[in-house]
Amino acid sequence: MDNQEKPEITVTPPPDMSPNNPHSPNIPYDPLPLTQDHPGDFLQNDPPSPHASGFDTPPVEMTHFSDSIPSGAANPRFLGRALYDDPSMNFRDSYASQNTFQTAPSAATSSVYALNPDRATPTQAEFAGTYHDDPRDTENNTAAASDPNYLAEKRSAYAAPRTKSKRSLIIGAVILATAIVLVAVIVPIYFTIIKPKSSANSAAAASSAAANPTSTAQPGSANVVTGGDGSKITTQDGTTFTYSNPFGGTWYWDPKDPFNNNAQAQSWTPPLNQTFQFGTDRIFGVNLGGWLTTEPVIHASLFLFSSFLFYSSLLSAPALYEKYQTTTPQAVDEWTLSQAMAADTASGGLQQLETHYETFITEQDFAEIAGAGLNFVRIPLPYWAIETRSGEPFLAKTAWKYFLMAIQWARKYGIRINLDFHALPGSQNGWNHSGKLGTVNVLYGPMGLANAQRSLDYIRIIAEFISQPEYRDVVVMFGITNEPQGSMMGQGVLERYYMQAYDYVRAASGVGEGNGPYISYHDGFLGLNQWTDYLPNADRISLDQHPYICFEGQSDAPMSSYAQTPCSDWAAGVNTSMASFGMTTAGEFSNAVTDCGLWVNGVGLGTRYEGTYTPGTWPVVGNCSTWTDWQTWDSTMKTGIEQFALASMDALQNWFFWTWKIGNSSVSGVVESPQWSYQLGLQNGWMPTDPRTAAGTCADQGLYSPPLKAWQTGGAGAGQIAASVTASYAWPPASISNGGPVSSLPSYTPTGTVATLPPPTFTITSGSSVTTANAGDGWQNPSDTASGMVGIATCSYLNPWIGNAAPPSPLCSGATARAVPRSLFTAAPVRRS
């Protein structure tokens, strides 16, 4: 981030303001209104809100999903009960702007809305057109405002204007003249003496900045901290852009109150300080693929045709890899990219990856995502964001810094995060986006147990961090392992691993609504129906699938012919899974119907469509330019893609499109895989500008009817898994596929130091006093004191990425006793604030 000097505007707080925020002690905070143009005028007619502890906290308004359905759209089919009209459905206790727990009413009941000039009632008519600090008070009036939404971007309430006398005008003129003289003297001194010295000091400070993201604020700042459609946003580096959100979304960011959750992505999406009702509220999400886990090929799916095994993938940032196609090694995954970059010291070495992190996804992307009607992001995160071990070439611990920035930006725009653990040590699928292209070494092969133990440690570390109250309302879903090769591992082994991961996450978070994230399990490409009734009464688990059609048989049929394909292929399975398993999502899907696009199948592997993928196996269907030259697409092609997208969204119900953006090729200068980019589709007219218009695209057949069962959403019965069920999934399994009995395989022991993920730093300076907001310590459950999984000094281990090999023999030297550790935790009371 650029460290630019900016003028500071300081407002002295009233003398009676007292600390009210345990995360920002001794920092006076003046709550702000969150006004926005909402459908209808109902905001002007609601009662005032109760007071939070210390100060009023204006929460954000949430309207019904159906309140603002676009004209002409079919009624949404998956809403179920009218949740927010049901008087039995109370708002939950929320971690509000003062970071205290309170019952959060709608913004329509907050005092700032009651103060709008249109608020006048027959008994208050004389106060129409004035702003009231207290809606119950008919005497304490402040500023008049001609627009009811006047305060949407204003930091302060201004004093009521007074009639100016002639004498006052004369005094004012004298003061102004004096000020002009002072400016004429001081400004030259500042720019010739003070400014150069200050700039030099700033540059020195910037060069020694810590790796963790920081935010520094001056108390009393009059900067705007909230706004809606059309408001001006100033980013941390001082750049500005205009927020575009036609859906009633409201951003909120006050560096003095960095854990404020008032922001709301759209009027139909609950603000972060209210509960997202999984199964009733809809997930409209997008992946941030290729950002923190780089991929020359950013999606992989498994398909079996005859005796051939195929994977697919897509380039998100091709320029990263194009630079290293003639080097040794050739960059085909992040492992070889890291090796090539490290050798290229003239270009900055491995630190080039941090430049990618800084520039590929920025704050403005999050603003655009909310403005596109999307309310979730799925962020792939690799294990090397936490640590690396000997021989692993990845840039360690750096991606975490940018994931923290993602949390901050998501919080600012009211977007929720699905953290996807995308790359595990040894690789869970052998594909390039797992870190290293080649073999599967998690739950498979001689190092399958040891790599799984290490992966579970990382799952535990992540769960401890995101379950902290500072983050749990933003990071609300945790995909514990992306695309494991279930058919190779065996479903029974994968189920035991998932049960163990469940224990780790719930030991960190506790049980019940609001305590940590939903746990998302990928179906392992085994099919949704293979997971029916898995872990009954488990607390808040979700099943994930990644449906694609582009890697099946290729066709030159026009795009319009695929209009109902998602409905016929996917809708019934989703409906059945929602009823039989519970929460079911599509963590990935795209608009592609062929495998055309730069490196979609892998670096230099060609395409099935053109017959160049495993030549001789696939017949030539046509030229890929029809599907990649998006600059030449006509309205028929664009309409066909949009119709496919709408059908996909309707069939999948809760979804994450892969992916938000695709980088330009450094060779052609344009996006080469256009049907995988949500952003490009919005910019060029083949993605729906409002995802709600998808409702009703598929025919109504056997539809899922919400809500989910109480235990599935953290209610009654949650976490009460029968002892017989947990016993049937005991960890570790007796044997590992392609490895043998676990007693003969290398394994780790819990005697190492556990890594703790560092929190961000938020610093507020007032004169000589510097206060740091409490951002948590990275570990939610203080009772979890188990050590980390590490090797035994007297035992032998293979390379974690070894692939097929015989286990070491003997495993351990001398008389070393070796027992396979179970590493189970018992949940304990956890920190609440």
C-alpha positions in Angstrom: 0.0 0.0 0.0 1.2 3.5 -0.7 1.9 5.6 2.3 0.7 9.0 1.2 0.5 12.0 3.4 -3.0 13.3 3.7 -4.4 16.3 5.5 -6.0 15.4 8.9 -9.3 16.8 10.1 -9.7 16.5 13.8 -12.9 17.0 15.7 -12.8 17.2 19.4 -15.2 14.7 20.9 -17.8 15.8 23.5 -16.5 15.7 27.0 -19.0 13.1 28.2 -18.0 10.4 25.6 -16.6 7.4 27.4 -15.0 4.2 26.1 -17.6 1.8 24.8 -15.7 -0.6 22.6 -13.6 -3.4 24.2 -11.7 -3.8 20.9 -10.8 -0.1 20.8 -10.5 0.9 24.5 -10.4 4.6 25.2 -11.4 5.5 21.7 -14.5 7.7 21.5 -16.8 6.5 18.8 -19.7 8.4 17.3 -22.1 6.0 15.6 -23.2 6.9 12.1 -26.4 6.5 10.1 -26.6 3.9 7.3 -29.2 5.5 5.1 -29.9 4.1 1.6 -32.6 4.3 -1.0 -34.8 1.3 -0.2 -37.8 0.1 -2.1 -40.8 2.0 -0.9 -40.9 4.6 1.9 -41.3 2.3 4.9 -38.1 3.4 6.5 -39.8 6.7 7.4 -42.6 5.0 9.3 -40.9 2.7 11.8 -40.4 3.2 15.5 -37.1 4.3 17.0 -34.5 1.7 18.1 -33.4 0.8 21.6 -30.0 1.9 22.8 -27.0 -0.4 22.7 -24.6 -0.3 25.5 -22.9 3.1 25.6 -24.2 4.4 22.3 -26.8 3.9 19.7 -25.7 1.4 17.1 -27.6 1.8 13.8 -27.8 -1.6 12.2 -28.6 -1.9 8.5 -31.9 -2.6 7.0 -32.7 -5.9 5.4 -35.7 -6.2 3.1 -37.3 -9.3 1.9 -35.6 -11.1 -0.9 -38.8 -10.7 -2.8 -39.4 -7.0 -2.0 -37.2 -5.9 -4.9 -37.5 -8.6 -7.5 -36.9 -7.0 -10.9 -39.9 -6.3 -13.0 -40.9 -9.2 -15.2 -38.9 -11.8 -13.2 -40.6 -14.9 -12.0 -41.4 -15.3 -8.3 -38.4 -17.0 -6.6 -38.9 -20.6 -5.9 -36.5 -21.5 -3.1 -37.5 -18.9 -0.5 -39.7 -21.1 1.6 -41.3 -19.4 4.5 -41.5 -15.6 4.7 -38.7 -15.6 7.3 -38.7 -12.0 8.3 -42.5 -11.8 8.6 -42.6 -14.6 11.0 -42.8 -13.2 14.5 -41.3 -16.3 16.0 -38.0 -15.6 14.1 -36.2 -13.2 16.3 -33.0 -11.5 15.4 -30.0 -13.2 17.1 -27.6 -11.6 19.5 -25.1 -9.8 17.3 -21.5 -8.7 17.7 -22.4 -5.1 17.0 -20.3 -2.0 16.3 -19.3 -1.6 19.9 -18.4 -5.3 19.9 -20.9 -6.0 22.5 -23.7 -8.6 22.2 -27.1 -7.2 21.6 -30.3 -8.1 19.8 -30.0 -6.4 16.5 -33.2 -4.8 15.2 -33.5 -3.6 11.6 -32.1 -0.3 10.7 -35.6 0.9 10.1 -36.0 1.0 13.9 -32.8 2.8 14.6 -32.8 6.4 15.8 -31.1 7.8 12.7 -33.9 6.7 10.4 -36.5 8.1 12.8 -34.7 11.5 12.4 -35.3 12.0 8.7 -37.4 15.1 7.8 -40.2 13.0 6.3 -40.6 11.4 9.7 -43.2 13.9 10.9 -46.4 12.6 12.4 -49.6 14.5 13.4 -48.1 15.1 16.8 -44.7 16.1 15.5 -45.7 18.1 12.4 -43.9 21.2 13.7 -40.6 19.3 13.6 -40.9 18.1 10.0 -37.7 18.9 8.1 -35.4 18.8 11.1 -33.0 16.2 12.3 -33.4 14.9 15.8 -30.7 13.3 18.0 -33.4 11.4 19.9 -36.7 10.5 18.1 -38.4 10.5 21.4 -37.3 14.1 22.2 -39.4 16.9 20.7 -37.0 19.6 21.9 -33.5 18.6 21.0 -33.3 19.4 17.3 -30.2 19.8 15.2 -29.6 20.2 11.5 -32.2 20.7 8.9 -31.9 18.6 5.8 -33.7 18.9 2.6 -33.0 15.3 1.6 -34.1 12.4 3.9 -30.8 10.6 3.0 -28.7 13.7 3.6 -26.6 11.9 6.2 -25.7 8.9 4.2 -22.2 10.1 3.5 -21.8 12.7 6.3 -19.6 12.1 9.3 -21.0 14.7 11.6 -24.3 16.3 12.5 -24.1 20.0 12.0 -25.4 22.7 14.3 -28.6 24.3 13.3 -27.9 27.5 11.2 -28.3 30.8 13.0 -29.2 34.2 11.6 -26.0 36.1 11.0 -25.8 39.7 12.1 -23.8 42.4 10.2 -21.4 42.5 13.2 -20.7 38.8 12.9 -20.0 39.2 9.2 -17.4 41.9 9.9 -15.7 39.8 12.5 -15.7 36.8 10.1 -14.1 38.9 7.4 -11.3 40.0 9.8 -10.6 36.4 10.8 -10.5 35.3 7.2 -8.0 38.0 6.2 -5.8 37.0 9.1 -6.0 33.4 8.1 -4.9 34.2 4.5 -1.8 36.1 5.8 -0.9 33.1 8.0 -1.3 30.7 5.1 0.9 32.9 2.9 3.7 32.6 5.5 3.3 29.0 6.7 2.8 27.2 3.4 6.2 28.1 1.9 7.9 27.0 5.1 6.0 23.7 5.1 6.9 22.8 1.5 10.5 23.9 1.7 11.5 22.6 5.2 8.9 20.4 6.9 7.5 18.4 4.0 10.8 17.0 2.6 11.8 15.8 6.1 8.4 14.2 6.7 8.6 12.5 3.3 12.0 11.0 4.1 10.7 9.7 7.4 7.6 8.2 5.7 9.8 6.4 3.2 12.0 5.0 5.9 8.9 3.8 7.8 7.4 2.2 4.8 10.6 0.2 4.0 10.5 -1.4 7.5 6.7 -2.0 7.7 5.6 -5.3 9.2 4.1 -8.0 7.1 0.7 -7.8 8.8 -1.8 -5.4 7.4 -2.3 -2.3 9.5 -4.7 0.5 9.7 -4.0 3.8 11.5 -6.6 6.4 12.3 -6.9 9.7 14.1 -9.7 9.8 16.7 -12.3 12.4 15.8 -11.7 12.1 12.1 -14.5 13.6 10.0 -14.0 11.2 7.1 -17.0 9.6 5.7 -17.3 6.0 6.9 -20.5 4.8 5.3 -22.5 5.2 2.1 -24.5 3.5 -0.6 -24.9 3.7 -4.4 -23.1 6.7 -5.9 -21.0 7.4 -2.8 -17.3 8.1 -3.0 -14.9 5.6 -1.5 -11.3 6.3 -0.5 -9.1 3.3 -0.2 -6.3 2.8 2.3 -3.7 4.0 -0.3 -5.7 7.1 -1.0 -7.1 6.2 -4.4 -10.8 6.8 -4.9 -13.7 5.3 -6.9 -17.5 5.6 -7.0 -19.5 2.8 -5.3 -22.1 1.4 -7.7 -24.7 -0.7 -6.0 -28.3 -0.5 -7.3 -29.5 -3.1 -4.8 -29.7 -1.0 -1.6 -26.2 -2.2 -0.4 -24.4 -0.1 2.1 -20.6 -0.1 2.8 -19.2 0.7 6.2 -15.6 1.2 7.3 -14.4 3.2 10.3 -10.7 2.6 11.1 -11.6 3.6 14.7 -14.0 0.7 14.9 -12.5 -1.9 12.6 -14.7 -4.8 13.6 -18.0 -3.1 12.9 -20.4 -5.4 11.1 -23.1 -2.9 10.0 -22.3 -3.3 6.2 -24.9 -4.9 4.0 -24.2 -6.3 0.5 -27.8 -5.9 -0.8 -31.2 -5.1 0.7 -32.2 -8.8 0.5 -29.0 -10.0 2.2 -28.8 -9.8 6.0 -26.1 -7.3 7.1 -23.1 -9.0 8.8 -24.4 -8.2 12.3 -27.5 -10.4 11.6 -27.7 -14.1 11.0 -27.5 -15.4 7.4 -30.3 -18.1 7.4 -28.6 -21.0 5.4 -31.2 -22.9 3.4 -33.5 -19.9 3.3 -31.4 -16.9 2.4 -29.7 -17.6 -0.9 -25.9 -17.8 -1.6 -25.0 -15.8 -4.7 -21.3 -16.3 -4.7 -18.1 -16.0 -6.8 -14.7 -17.6 -6.4 -11.5 -15.5 -6.2 -9.6 -18.2 -8.1 -6.0 -17.8 -8.9 -5.3 -15.1 -6.3 -3.8 -16.6 -3.2 -3.4 -20.0 -4.8 -2.0 -19.3 -8.2 -2.9 -21.6 -11.0 -2.1 -21.7 -14.7 -5.2 -23.9 -14.6 -7.6 -22.7 -12.0 -10.2 -25.4 -11.9 -10.0 -29.2 -11.8 -12.7 -31.8 -12.1 -12.4 -35.5 -12.4 -14.0 -37.4 -15.2 -13.6 -41.1 -16.2 -14.1 -42.1 -19.9 -13.3 -45.7 -20.7 -9.8 -46.1 -19.1 -8.8 -42.5 -19.3 -8.7 -40.1 -16.3 -9.0 -36.4 -17.2 -8.7 -33.2 -15.2 -9.5 -29.8 -16.2 -8.3 -26.4 -15.3 -8.3 -22.7 -16.3 -5.9 -19.9 -16.2 -6.6 -16.9 -14.0 -3.4 -15.0 -14.3 -1.7 -16.4 -17.4 1.0 -13.7 -17.4 2.6 -15.2 -14.3 3.2 -18.5 -16.0 3.8 -17.3 -19.6 7.0 -15.7 -18.5 8.4 -19.0 -17.4 7.5 -21.4 -20.3 11.1 -21.7 -21.7 12.8 -21.9 -18.3 14.0 -25.0 -16.4 11.8 -26.0 -14.8 8.9 -25.0 -17.0 6.2 -23.4 -14.8 3.1 -25.7 -14.9 2.0 -25.4 -11.2 2.9 -23.2 -8.2 5.7 -25.5 -7.2 7.6 -25.1 -10.5 6.5 -21.4 -10.8 8.1 -20.8 -7.4 11.3 -22.5 -8.4 11.5 -20.5 -11.6 10.7 -17.2 -9.9 13.3 -17.9 -7.1 16.0 -18.3 -9.8 14.9 -15.1 -11.5 16.5 -12.7 -9.0 16.7 -10.0 -11.6 12.9 -9.8 -11.7 12.5 -9.9 -7.9 12.7 -13.6 -7.3 9.9 -15.2 -5.3 8.6 -11.8 -4.1 7.0 -11.4 -7.6 4.2 -13.5 -6.1 3.5 -10.8 -3.6 3.1 -8.3 -6.4 0.5 -10.6 -7.8 -1.3 -10.8 -4.5 -1.3 -7.0 -4.2 -2.6 -6.3 -7.7 -4.8 -9.2 -8.9 -7.6 -8.7 -6.4 -8.1 -5.3 -4.8 -10.7 -3.5 -2.6 -12.5 -2.3 -5.7 -13.2 -6.0 -6.7 -15.1 -6.5 -3.5 -17.1 -3.3 -4.1 -17.9 -4.5 -7.6 -18.9 -8.0 -6.4 -21.4 -6.5 -4.0 -22.7 -4.2 -6.7 -23.2 -7.2 -9.0 -25.8 -8.6 -6.5 -23.4 -11.2 -5.1 -23.2 -11.8 -1.3 -20.4 -14.4 -0.9 -16.9 -15.0 -2.0 -15.1 -18.3 -2.0 -11.4 -17.8 -1.4 -8.9 -20.6 -2.1 -6.1 -20.6 0.5 -3.0 -22.9 0.4 -1.3 -24.6 3.3 1.8 -22.5 2.7 -0.1 -19.4 3.9 0.6 -20.9 7.3 4.0 -22.5 6.9 6.3 -24.6 4.7 8.7 -27.4 5.6 12.0 -28.5 4.3 12.3 -28.6 0.5 8.9 -26.9 -0.2 9.6 -24.0 -2.5 6.5 -21.9 -1.9 6.4 -18.3 -0.7 5.6 -19.0 3.0 3.2 -17.1 5.3 2.6 -14.3 2.8 -0.8 -15.2 1.3 -2.2 -15.0 4.9 -1.5 -11.3 4.9 -3.8 -10.8 1.9 -6.5 -13.1 3.3 -6.6 -10.7 6.2 -7.1 -7.9 3.7 -9.9 -9.9 2.1 -11.6 -10.1 5.5 -11.3 -6.4 6.0 -12.7 -5.6 2.5 -15.5 -8.2 2.8 -16.5 -6.7 6.1 -16.6 -3.2 4.6 -19.0 -4.3 1.8 -21.1 -6.7 3.8 -19.8 -9.8 1.9 -19.5 -13.2 3.6 -16.5 -15.5 3.0 -16.2 -19.2 2.3 -12.6 -20.0 3.1 -11.6 -22.9 0.9 -8.5 -25.0 2.0 -7.4 -25.5 -1.6 -3.9 -27.0 -1.5 -2.8 -29.6 1.1 0.8 -30.9 1.7 1.5 -33.8 -0.6 -1.6 -32.9 -2.7 -5.1 -34.3 -2.2 -5.8 -34.7 -6.0 -2.5 -34.5 -8.0 -3.7 -31.5 -9.9 -1.7 -28.3 -10.5 -4.0 -26.1 -8.3 -3.1 -28.3 -5.3 0.4 -26.9 -5.5 2.1 -29.6 -7.4 1.0 -31.5 -10.5 1.6 -35.2 -10.2 0.5 -37.7 -7.6 -2.0 -37.9 -4.8 -0.4 -38.2 -1.4 -3.1 -37.4 1.1 -5.1 -40.4 2.3 -3.4 -42.3 -0.4 0.1 -43.9 -0.8 2.8 -44.4 1.8 2.8 -40.8 3.0 -1.0 -40.6 2.9 -1.5 -40.8 6.7 1.3 -38.4 7.7 0.1 -35.8 5.2 -3.4 -36.1 6.4 -2.2 -35.6 10.0 -0.4 -32.5 9.0 -3.4 -31.2 7.0 -5.7 -31.7 10.0 -3.3 -29.6 12.0 -3.7 -26.8 9.5 -7.5 -27.2 9.5 -7.3 -26.8 13.3 -5.1 -23.7 13.1 -7.4 -22.0 10.6 -10.5 -23.0 12.6 -9.1 -21.4 15.7 -8.5 -18.1 14.0 -11.8 -17.8 12.1 -13.9 -18.8 15.0 -12.9 -15.8 17.0 -15.7 -13.3 17.5 -13.8 -10.7 15.5 -14.0 -12.8 12.3 -16.8 -15.4 12.7 -19.5 -13.2 11.2 -17.5 -12.6 8.1 -15.9 -16.0 7.5 -19.0 -18.1 7.9 -18.1 -21.2 5.9 -14.9 -23.3 5.9 -14.3 -25.7 3.0 -11.9 -28.1 4.7 -10.4 -29.8 1.7 -10.9 -28.9 -2.0 -11.6 -31.7 -4.5 -10.1 -34.7 -2.7 -9.9 -37.8 -5.0 -12.5 -39.8 -3.3 -12.5 -42.7 -5.7 -8.7 -43.2 -5.0 -8.9 -42.7 -1.3 -12.0 -44.7 -0.7 -15.2 -43.1 0.7 -14.8 -44.8 4.1 -11.3 -43.3 4.6 -12.5 -39.9 3.4 -15.5 -40.1 5.8 -13.2 -40.7 8.8 -11.0 -37.8 7.8 -14.1 -35.6 7.5 -15.2 -36.7 11.0 -11.8 -35.9 12.4 -11.8 -32.5 10.8 -15.3 -31.8 12.2 -14.0 -32.6 15.7 -11.1 -30.1 15.2 -13.3 -27.3 13.9 -16.0 -27.7 16.6 -13.4 -28.0 19.3 -12.2 -24.6 18.2 -15.6 -22.9 17.6 -18.0 -24.6 20.0 -21.4 -25.8 19.0 -24.5 -23.9 17.9 -25.6 -21.0 15.7 -23.0 -18.2 15.5 -20.2 -20.3 17.0 -17.7 -20.5 14.1 -18.3 -21.5 10.5 -20.4 -24.0 8.6 -18.1 -26.9 7.7 -18.2 -27.6 4.0 -17.3 -31.1 2.7 -16.6 -31.7 -1.0 -18.3 -34.8 -2.3 -15.0 -36.2 -3.6 -16.5 -36.6 -7.0 -18.5 -39.5 -5.7 -21.8 -37.8 -6.2 -24.2 -36.0 -3.9 -26.3 -39.1 -3.4 -23.4 -41.0 -1.8 -23.5 -38.7 1.2 -27.2 -39.0 2.2 -27.5 -39.1 6.0 -23.8 -38.6 6.6 -23.3 -37.5 10.3 -26.9 -37.0 11.4 -27.1 -34.2 14.0 -23.8 -32.8 13.1 -23.7 -29.1 13.8 -23.8 -27.0 10.6 -22.3 -29.1 7.9 -22.6 -28.5 4.2 -22.1 -30.6 1.1 -20.2 -29.2 -1.9 -20.1 -30.2 -5.5 -18.4 -28.8 -8.6 -20.6 -29.5 -11.6 -19.2 -28.9 -15.1 -20.2 -30.1 -18.5 -17.3 -28.7 -20.6 -15.0 -31.7 -20.1 -17.5 -34.3 -21.3 -18.1 -35.1 -25.0 -17.5 -32.0 -27.2 -20.1 -30.5 -29.5 -20.3 -27.6 -32.0 -24.0 -27.1 -31.2 -24.8 -23.4 -30.7 -24.8 -21.9 -27.2 -28.6 -21.5 -27.4 -29.0 -25.3 -27.4 -27.7 -25.4 -23.8 -30.4 -23.2 -22.3 -32.0 -25.9 -20.1 -29.0 -28.3 -19.7 -28.2 -27.2 -16.1 -31.9 -27.7 -15.2 -32.0 -31.3 -16.6 -28.6 -32.3 -15.3 -28.3 -30.7 -11.9 -31.6 -29.4 -10.4 -33.1 -32.7 -9.2 -29.8 -33.8 -7.5 -29.6 -30.5 -5.6 -33.2 -30.7 -4.5 -32.8 -34.3 -3.2 -29.5 -33.5 -1.4 -31.0 -30.4 0.3 -33.7 -32.7 1.7 -31.7 -35.8 2.5 -28.3 -34.3 3.6 -29.0 -30.7 4.3 -27.2 -27.6 3.1 -25.8 -28.2 -0.4 -23.8 -25.8 -2.5 -22.0 -25.7 -5.8 -18.6 -24.4 -4.9 -17.7 -24.1 -8.5 -19.3 -23.9 -11.9 -18.8 -21.9 -15.1 -20.4 -20.9 -18.4 -18.1 -23.1 -20.4 -19.7 -25.8 -22.6 -16.4 -26.8 -24.4 -12.9 -27.1 -23.1 -11.7 -24.2 -25.3 -9.5 -21.5 -23.7 -5.9 -20.9 -22.8 -4.5 -23.8 -20.7 -8.0 -24.9 -19.7 -6.7 -28.5 -19.5 -3.2 -27.6 -18.4 -0.2 -25.9 -19.6 0.5 -27.0 -23.2 -2.0 -29.9 -23.1 -4.3 -28.7 -25.9 -8.1 -29.1 -26.1 -10.5 -31.9 -26.7 -12.6 -29.6 -29.0 -9.7 -29.3 -31.4 -8.5 -32.9 -31.0 -5.1 -31.8 -29.5 -5.7 -33.1 -26.0 -4.1 -36.6 -26.0 -4.0 -36.7 -29.8 -5.8 -39.6 -31.4 -8.2 -40.0 -28.5 -10.5 -37.0 -29.2 -11.8 -36.3 -32.7 -11.6 -32.8 -34.1 -14.9 -31.0 -33.5 -14.0 -27.4 -34.6 -11.9 -24.4 -34.1 -11.9 -22.9 -30.6 -11.9 -19.3 -31.9 -15.7 -19.5 -31.9 -15.6 -19.9 -28.1 -12.6 -17.7 -27.3 -12.8 -14.6 -29.5 -15.3 -12.9 -27.3 -14.8 -9.5 -29.0 -16.7 -10.8 -32.0 -19.6 -12.4 -30.2 -23.0 -11.2 -31.4 -26.1 -10.7 -29.3 -27.3 -14.3 -30.0 -24.1 -15.7 -28.5 -24.2 -13.4 -25.5 -27.9 -14.1 -24.9 -27.2 -17.9 -25.1 -24.5 -17.6 -22.5 -26.6 -15.5 -20.2 -29.5 -18.0 -20.4 -27.1 -20.9 -19.5 -25.9 -18.8 -16.5 -29.4 -18.2 -15.3 -30.3 -21.9 -15.6 -27.2 -22.9 -13.7 -27.9 -20.4 -10.9 -31.5 -21.6 -10.6 -30.7 -25.3 -10.7 -27.8 -25.0 -8.2 -29.7 -22.7 -5.8 -26.7 -21.8 -3.6 -23.6 -21.3 -5.8 -20.1 -19.9 -6.3 -19.2 -19.1 -10.0 -15.7 -20.0 -11.0 -14.3 -17.4 -11.2 -14.6 -13.6 -10.6 -11.8 -12.6 -13.1 -9.4 -14.0 -15.6 -6.1 -12.1 -16.2 -5.1 -11.0 -19.6 -2.6 -13.1 -21.5 0.8 -11.4 -21.8 1.0 -12.6 -25.4 -2.4 -11.5 -26.8 -3.2 -8.8 -24.2 -6.8 -10.1 -23.7 -8.7 -12.7 -21.7 -8.3 -16.0 -23.5 -10.9 -18.0 -21.5 -13.9 -15.7 -21.5 -16.7 -18.1 -20.3 -14.9 -18.5 -17.0 -14.9 -14.8 -16.0 -17.9 -13.3 -14.2 -16.5 -9.8 -14.3 -15.8 -9.9 -18.1 -19.3 -11.2 -18.7 -20.8 -8.3 -16.7 -18.7 -5.8 -18.6 -19.7 -7.2 -22.0 -23.3 -8.3 -21.6 -23.4 -12.0 -21.2 -23.8 -12.3 -17.4 -27.0 -11.3 -15.6 -26.7 -8.0 -13.8 -29.1 -9.2 -11.1 -28.7 -12.9 -10.1 -32.2 -12.9 -8.7 -33.6 -13.0 -12.3 -32.5 -16.6 -12.4 -35.5 -17.6 -10.2 -38.0 -19.7 -12.2 -35.6 -20.5 -15.1 -35.9 -24.2 -14.5 -39.3 -26.0 -14.4 -40.7 -26.6 -11.0 -40.2 -30.3 -10.2 -39.7 -31.8 -6.8 -38.4 -28.6 -5.4 -36.7 -28.3 -2.0 -38.8 -26.5 0.5 -37.0 -24.7 3.3 -36.2 -24.4 6.1 -33.5 -26.8 7.0 -33.9 -28.9 10.2 -33.0 -27.1 13.5 -29.9 -29.1 14.1 -28.6 -28.5 10.6 -28.5 -24.7 11.3 -27.1 -24.9 14.8 -30.4 -25.1 16.7 -31.9 -27.8 18.9 -30.0 -31.1 18.6 -27.0 -29.6 16.9 -23.8 -31.5 17.7 -25.6 -34.5 19.3 -24.1 -37.1 17.1 -24.8 -40.6 18.3 -21.8 -42.4 20.0 -22.3 -45.3 17.6 -21.9 -43.0 14.7 -18.7 -41.4 15.9 -17.3 -44.8 16.8 -17.9 -46.0 13.2 -15.7 -43.1 12.0 -12.8 -43.6 14.4 -9.5 -42.0 13.3 -7.1 -43.1 11.9 -8.4 -45.7 9.5 -7.0 -49.2 9.6 -5.3 -48.8 6.3 -4.5 -46.4 3.5 -5.1 -47.1 -0.2 -1.9 -47.8 -2.1 0.0 -47.6 1.3 -1.1 -50.5 3.5 -1.9 -50.9 7.2 -1.3 -47.6 9.0 0.9 -49.4 11.5 3.4 -49.9 8.7 3.3 -46.3 7.4 5.2 -43.2 8.5 3.2 -41.0 10.9 3.7 -37.9 12.9 3.5 -37.4 16.6 2.0 -34.4 18.5 5.1 -33.0 20.1 5.8 -29.9 17.9 5.0 -26.2 18.2 1.7 -25.3 16.8 1.7 -22.3 14.4 -0.8 -19.5 15.3 -2.0 -17.2 12.6 -1.3 -13.6 13.3 -4.1 -11.0 13.4 -4.1 -7.7 11.6 -3.1 -4.5 13.5 -5.4 -1.6 13.9 -3.7 1.4 15.5 -5.3 4.7 16.6 -3.1 7.6 17.5 -4.3 10.5 19.6 -1.5 13.0 20.3 1.2 11.1 22.0 -1.2 8.3 22.9 -1.3 5.2 20.7 -4.0 2.6 21.1 -4.2 -0.8 19.4 -7.6 -2.4 18.8 -8.0 -5.9 20.1 -7.9 -8.1 17.0 -7.8 -11.4 18.8 -4.8 -13.6 19.5 -5.4 -16.1 16.7 -6.6 -18.9 19.0 -10.3 -19.1 20.0 -10.2 -22.1 22.4 -7.6 -21.6 25.2 -8.3 -25.1 26.4 -6.9 -26.5 23.1 -3.3 -26.9 24.1 -2.4 -30.0 22.1 1.0 -29.9 20.3 1.5 -30.0 16.6 2.2 -33.0 14.4 5.9 -33.4 13.6 8.3 -36.2 12.8 9.9 -38.6 15.3 13.7 -38.1 15.3 14.4 -41.8 15.2 11.9 -42.7 12.5 12.2 -42.6 8.7 10.0 -40.6 6.4 9.6 -40.4 2.6 9.2 -37.2 0.6 5.7 -36.0 1.3 5.1 -35.8 -2.5 6.7 -39.2 -3.2 3.8 -40.9 -5.1 4.1 -44.7 -5.4 6.8 -46.1 -3.2 7.3 -48.8 -0.5 7.1 -47.6 3.1 10.5 -47.2 4.9 11.7 -50.4 6.5 12.3 -50.4 9.4 10.1 -47.4 10.2 12.0 -46.5 13.3 15.4 -47.4 14.7 16.3 -49.1 17.9 13.5 -49.8 20.4 11.5 -46.7 19.7 7.9 -47.3 20.4 5.6 -46.0 17.8 1.9 -45.6 18.3 -0.3 -43.9 15.7 -1.7 -40.9 17.6 -5.5 -40.2 17.5 -5.2 -36.5 18.1 -8.8 -36.1 19.3 -9.9 -32.9 21.2 -12.6 -32.5 23.7 -14.5 -29.3 23.2 -14.3 -26.8 26.0 -15.9 -23.5 26.9 -14.5 -20.9 24.5 -13.9 -17.2 24.6 -16.9 -15.1 23.7 -15.5 -11.6 23.5 
